[in-house]
Amino acid sequence: MTELQFAPGYKNRRFQNWFFMGLAYAFLYWGRYNLTVAKTSLGGLMTKPTSASSSARGPSSTHFLSLLTAR
């Protein structure tokens, strides 16, 4: 079987794209579920509008980060 030939910087750039996108996804996913735990721990300190606005930022942040890493 013949090995595929890539441009010199292809593998490096591909790693950078996927690595940083993976980190962003992991942190957003982690933060989302920590908000659920924090809501039960903090009780009345975290109101309903606060938690709703925080969870709405996740998809828009992911989209923004994907635009930053795309070339």
Contacts in CASP RR format, 6 or more apart in sequence:
PFRMAT RR
TARGET T0000
AUTHOR 0000-0000-0000
METHOD contacts of the structure
MODEL  1
MTELQFAPGYKNRRFQNWFFMGLAYAFLYWGRYNLTVAKTSLGGLMTKPT
SASSSARGPSSTHFLSLLTAR
13 71 0 8 1.000
16 69 0 8 1.000
17 69 0 8 1.000
17 70 0 8 1.000
17 71 0 8 1.000
20 65 0 8 1.000
20 69 0 8 1.000
21 65 0 8 1.000
21 66 0 8 1.000
21 69 0 8 1.000
24 61 0 8 1.000
24 62 0 8 1.000
24 65 0 8 1.000
25 62 0 8 1.000
28 58 0 8 1.000
28 61 0 8 1.000
28 62 0 8 1.000
32 55 0 8 1.000
32 58 0 8 1.000
35 51 0 8 1.000
35 54 0 8 1.000
35 55 0 8 1.000
38 46 0 8 1.000
39 46 0 8 1.000
39 51 0 8 1.000
END
